[in-house]
Amino acid sequence: MPQYTILIYEDEANWVNATPEQFRAVMEAHDAFTAQIAEQGGSIVAGAGLQPTATATTLRTNGAGSPVVTDGPFVETKEALGGFYVIEARDLDHALTIARLCPAGTGGVEVRPTIDPSQM
């Protein structure tokens, strides 16, 4: 089956003062989501939550082709990438059906097909 990546974007400011109960509720929602993937006929290949963007280190290539290291995210956005799932689904429509179930709080999700190097 083809693979798709579900990227989860949310406003990090919503989590600054979150209580343990709020974190627990989000984790329970993600546990329910992962169960629904199988119920929908898909499967999880990988997934992870990410630390806040303040912990990021960005590498960008300068004009001479050398990497330049910057502490923190390269760009500031209202919504930040907070986690991802790599799933197997029959096709894009199937992946979108699954992605609609993904908890994203006040943010949203983006679905992208992954590159299959054997097809190149």
Secondary structure as UniProt FT lines:
FT   STRAND          3..10
FT   HELIX           12..15
FT   TURN            16..17
FT   HELIX           20..39
FT   TURN            40..41
FT   STRAND          43..49
FT   HELIX           53..55
FT   STRAND          57..61
FT   TURN            63..64
FT   STRAND          67..71
FT   STRAND          80..88
FT   HELIX           92..99
FT   TURN            100..101
FT   TURN            105..106
FT   STRAND          108..113
FT   HELIX           117..119
//
